[in-house]
């Protein structure tokens, strides 16, 4: 997709569709009124009819009259005081979903209404709109189907209409946004792929291809080496499947090299390519969704590739423990004790609490590779979705300063997080009769206990992002189809780029 920035007035831009965002109530006294005049009053007629409304994500399509675009699409962003980065990006994505099944090659988006309400003006609007358009072009059906009637249009040229703006700055920002969108879609594509398509070995192969494409160092640790290294928790989960586990390790920059902020950042993602629950088998209802349990791994793999595109050489480590959690003759059993890579003995009381096991060894290994700051991303608990739903990601941290940095990156990325407490008193319920800890306590406070368990494997500043609620949608949203969302990809990229050195 080509991206072009123009300072022409929106009604003078030739395109298949001109998108006119509406922030607040439509103001027919300003430039929007002039656009209405150029459409021969179509927009005001749609408002009078009740078709053009100010409710967020509502849209209408009008004949263009004397405007040079083939059609005019309005899309409402809600009140100006509520417009943030997340909403601006989603407005662009919602535009693509509104155009699903339509024949659109050139798409023009008028930035001024969004720019007027966003800190950073047209430059920020250009980045968020480009990112949203790219993310809105994704539909998981495109992975396996050559065509279908409701496919999003394939845009050949995106024209960002910004009268009076700095076109060079807007173009650079739009390029950044499009790359961020590409990375999110890469994570979504990997996450949505079925378990008979993506095994741990295949995920490692995908990571290897990306590493070579973007000049990243990669190592893939198989079962023999993992056992030799002492990754007892990782192997306890991985040995139950005929598809052997892989610990995927990717690096930008040199081992232990610090970035401009003095960090060697490690991003760690849970990669359970299919989660049956193991011996503690899950109910059959919605078990097909458990191919999504690899989303954390897909996210960190995509994030390090995106960082390599935007700021090559930025020090960054990505660790993705990839397994299948299956019942079988070699599966871990409730009551098994395993020795973690950090030397702690873990009493496995529930084999369906497997994500924390593989993450714990991955976190320890990241520190052994020189990581000074850790962030893990995982579809870890059903409890987080019951608490926060599918629009807010839960966050835990052992260092408030580092937690604030991660949440700040989330705000920059336009992603929502809610910090949850690590309640010390709950740890007594994680004590084992035989080892240092159990991997699963009682369901009361189970979300907090999952964070407490992971904290045992971090000796450096660490944040845990539980994306079990936000990793995928069960129902389509105005801005996204069912399936993987790409959540936290942008946050991890912004976090890493904060330490990038000037080119």
N, C-alpha and C positions, 0 to 999 in steps of 0.2 A: 504494500500500500504506500503510495506516494503521499507526502504531507506538504501542503503549501499554505503559506500565510499571506493574506491580502489585506490591504487597508481600504479596499473599496467598500462602499455602502452595501448592506446585505441584499438589497433589491437589485443591485447591479452585478451580482455574481451569478454566472452561468453554472448550473449544476442540476443533477436530476432531482435532488431534494435540498431545500434550504431549511435548516433546523433553527427555530426561533425559541430559545428557552424563555419561560415566563417566571420571573421571581416576584412573589407577592401577587397582587391583582394586576391584570393587564392595564397598562397606561396608554390609552389611545391618544394622549396629548403629546407624546414624545416620538422618538424614532419608530416605536412599535406602531404608532398611529400612522406614520408615513408608510410603513410596510402594509398596513391595512388599506390605505388609500390605493397603493399600487396593486393590491389584489381585488380592487373594485368593491371593497367593503366586505369581503368574504370572512375575515377574522371577526369583525364586530357582529356579523350575522351569525356566526357559529356561537359566539358568546351569548347572544340574545336567545338562541335556540337551546342553550344549555349544554352544548357540545364542548365548548372551550371553557374549562374550569381552572380554578387556582389550586385545587387539591394536588398534592405532590404525586408525580408520575402519571397524571392524567394527560392525555394527548389528543390532538385533532389534526387532520390533514385537510388542507384547503387548496383550491385552485389558485394558481399564482397570478392570474391577470397579466398585468404589464411587468411584473418582476421577471427576471431572466431565468430563474429556477423553474424546473418543471412542475414542482409542487412545493407547498410550504407546510412543514410539520411544526406544530407548537407542542411544547412539552413543559409542564409546570414543575417548578422546583420548590414550591411552598414558600413560606414567609422568608424575607431577606435575613431576618435576625437568626433564623435556624439553618441557613445555608452554610455547610462546612465542606471540607475536602471530600469526605465520604459521599455526601449527597451530590456534589458536582460531578464526581466520577460516575456515580450510578445513574445520573440523569443521561449521560452520554451512552452508557450501556443500555438503558431502557429505550433509548432511541433506536438502537439496533434491533431490539426485540419487537418494537412496534413495527419495524419494517420487515419482519420475517416473512419470507415468501414473496416479497416484492422485488422488482427488477431495478436495482439501484447500483450504478457504477461510480458516480461522482456524488459526494456528500459534502455540503457546506454547512458549517455550524457557526452561528453568530455568537461570538464570545462576550460581547459587551454586557448583556444582562447578568451573566455569572460573574464577570470580572468586577462589576460594580459592587458586588456583595462579598467578594473574597479578599482576604489579606493577600497582597501580592499581585492583585489585578489581573491583567490580561496574560501575563507570563505564567502565573499559577493556573489560570483557567485553561491555557493552551496545553499544559502538561496533563492536567486531570481529564480534559476532554479527549485528548489523544489516547490516553491510557484506557478510558472508559469505552471508547469506540472499539479499540482492539479487543478488550475483554468481552464486550458485547457481541463480537463476531463469533464467539466460541459456542458450540453446542456439542454435547457428548455424542450425539447421533452421528456426527461427522467422523468419528473414530472408525466405525465399522460400516457405515452406509455411504455409498457413492453419492446418493441424492435422496432428498425427501422434501415434501411440499412446504414445510414450514422452516426451511433452513434460513439462517440469517443471510442477508445479501453479502456478496464478496465485493468490498469497496476497493476500487482501483486508485481513487484519489480522494483524499480528505482535504478540504479547503477550510482553513480557520479564518473567519472573517473578523478582523479587529481594527476598525477605523481608528487612526491616530496612534496605534501601538508601535512598539519597537519590533519590527518584523524579524530581525535576526535573533533577538532574545526569545521571542515566542517560538520561532522555528526550532531553536536549540532545546527549549523546554518540551516542545511537542515530541521531538525525537526521543528524549529521555522517557517521556510518558509512554510512547509506543513500545519502547524496549521493556519497560516495566510490565506493560500489558502482555507482551510476548512471553515473558517469564512466568507470569501468573497462569497463562494458558498452557504453558509447558507443564507446570505442576498439575493443573487440572486434567490434562490429557493423560498423564502418567497415572494419576490417582483413579481416574474413571475406568482405566483398562481392567479387564476381567482377570480373575486369578488364574485361569487356564491360559492366559496370554502373558501375564507378568508374574513370574516366579522370582525368588531372590536372585537367582542367576541372571535372569533377563533384566531385572532392575539394575544390577551391576553392569551389565553390558550397555544399557542405556547411559549410565553414568560415565562409563569409559568413553563412549562416543562423544559425549558432551565435553569431557575433559580434553580430549584430543582436539576437538573443534575450537576450544577457547584457551588452549595453552595452559591447562591446569595439571598439576601432579595428581596421580591417583594410585591408590593401593587397594586391593580387594583381598580381604582376609577370609580364607575358607575354614572349614571345620577343624582340620588338623592343626593349623596354626593357631586358631582361636583357643583350642584345647590346650596347646602347648603354652600359650601366653597366660592361661588361667582365667579365661572368660567363662566362668562356671554358670552364671545366670543366663548369658546369651546362648550358651550351648544347651542349657536345660530346656529352653523353649524350642530352639532350632532343630534338635535331634529327632523330634517326633514326626517329621515329615520326610517323605521320599525326596522332596526338593530341598537340597542342603542349604544351610544359612550362608549369608555373605555379610561381612562387616565392610561397608563401603567407606573409604576415607579419601577425601578430595582436599586439595590445598592450593591456594593462591599465595604466591610469595614463598619465602624460604621457611623451613621448619623453625618454629619459635620466633619468627620475625615479628616485630611489633609495628603497629600502624602509627599514624600521626598523633593518636591519643594515648600511645603507650600500651595498647592492648594487643594480645594475640587472641582474637575472637574466635570462638568455636560455636557453630550452630549444629545442633544434633536433632535428628528427626526419627521418630518411630516408624519402622518399616515392616509392619506385619502384613505381608502380601495377601494372606487370608487368615482370619481368626475364627476358628470353630469353637474356641474356648478350651481346646485340648480335652483332657480327661474330665474337667469341670465344664462339660459341653453346654453351649448356649441353647436357648429355645430356638425352634426352627423359624419362628416369626421374624422376618426381616434379616435372617442370617445372610441373605444375598448381598446385603449392604457391607458385609465385613471385608469385601475387597477394598473398601475405602480405608481400612485400618493402616494402610501404608502411606497415607497422605502426608504425615510429618516428614517422612524420608523424601517423598517426591518434592516437598516444599523446599527443603534445604539443598537438594541437588539442583533444583531450578534456581534458587537464590544465588548460589555461588557462581552459576553460569551467567546470571544477570549482572552480578557485580563485575565479573570479568569483562563483560561487554561495555559497561559504563565506566569502569576505572581499572583497567588491566594492571595486575601486579599488587593490588591492595591485599595486604596480609589477611587471610581468612582460612579457617579450617571448617570443613563440613564432614560430619560423621553420620552415616545412615545404617544402623543395624537392621538387616533385612532377613526375615524369617517367615515361615508359615507355622501357625500354632494349630497342630492337628493331633487327634488321638491316634495312637499306634503303639506297636510293641516297644518302641524306644522313647515314648513320651514321658515327660516328668509326671509324677503322681503327687497328689496331695499328701503331704507328710515327708516328701523328699527334702533333704538338706543339701544345699549347694554352696560352694565357696565363690564369692564374687571376686572380680579382678582386684579390688582394693583389700582383699583379705577377710572381709566380713562373711559370716555364715548366715545364710538366709533359709528360713523354714518356709517352703512353698505350701501354703494352706489352700490356695485357689489357683489353678493353672490358667484361669481366665483373667488373672491379674498379671498378664505376661508382659505388657508394654513397659512397665516400670523395671522389670528384670533386664530386658535388653538395653534400655536406656541407661540404667545404672552402670553397666560395664562400658557402654559407649562413652559416658561422661568421664569415667576414670581414665579410659584410653585417651580421650581428648586432652586431659590434663597431662598425661604422660608425654603427649606430643607437643607440650609447651603452651597449651591454652591458659590464658590468664583470666578470661571472662567467658562464661558459658550461657547459652540460651538453648533450651530444648523445646521442641514443638511436637505435640503428640495428641492423637485421638485417644485420650487415656481413660476417661470415666463417663459413664452415662449420667452421673450425678451433676456434672457441669451443665449439661443441656437442660436438666430439670430445674437447675437453679437460675440459669441465665438465658436459656433459649438458644436460638440459632443465629442471633445477631451480635452477641457479645462473647468474647473469649475470656476465660478465667486465667488469672496470672498469679503465680507465687514467686517469692524471691527470698534469698537469705541475706541480701545486702540492699538497703533502701536506696542508696545512691545509684547502684546499678539498675535496680528495678525502675527507678525514675527515668533513667536513660532509655531503657527498653520501651517504657510506656510513652516517652516523648517521641521516639522513633515511630511508634504506632500512630500518634497524633499527626505527625508529619505525613505518614502514609495514608491517612484517612481511614484507619481501622480502629475498632472499639475494643477496649480491654477493661476488665474490672479486677482490681487487686484483691486477693483473698488472704486471710490470715493463716499463718502456721502456728496453730495452737499447741503449745508444748504439752499441756495436760493430756492431750489425746495420744501421746506417744506410748503411754503405759499399755494401751490396747494393742500396740504393735510388737510387744515383747514376746519372745519365743521361749518355750520350755527348754529347747535344745540348742538354739543358736542365738545370734545377736538380734534377730528380728524375724517377724513373719512378713509375708508379702501382701497380706490382705487382712484387715481387721473387720470389725462389725460394720454394718452399713451406715450406722449413725455417724455422721461426720466423715464418711468415706472419701469425699472429695479432698478434705484437708489432710487426711491420713495418706493419700497418694502423694501429696506434696511433701509431707514429712519423710516418707520413704525415700523419695528421690534426693532429698537434701542430704541423706547419709552418704551420697556418692559425689558430693561437691565440696571441695576444700577452697575453691575460689569463688568470687562473686558469680552468682547463678540465678537465672530466672527460668521458670517452667511455664509454658503456655499450653493450656489444655484446650485444644480445638475440637473436642469431640462433638460439641454442639454446632460449631460454625464451619466445620470442614466441608460439609456438603448439605444441600437442601433436599428435603424429601418432596417438597412442592415447589413449583416454579414461582419466582418472584418477578416483579415488573422489570428488574434489571438482570435477571439470571435464570437459566433453566434449572431443572432438577440436576442434582449431581454435584461434583466437586466445585468449590468456590475459589480456590487459590488463596484462601485467607492466610495471613501472616507472611506471605512471600514479600510483599512490599515493605512490611515492617523490618524484616531481616535485612533486606537490601538497604533501606535507609540507615539502619543501625551500622552496617558495615561501611557504607559510604561516608558516614560521619568521620571515619578515621582515614579516608583516602587522602593521599598527598596530592597537592596541586600538580596538574599535568605539566 
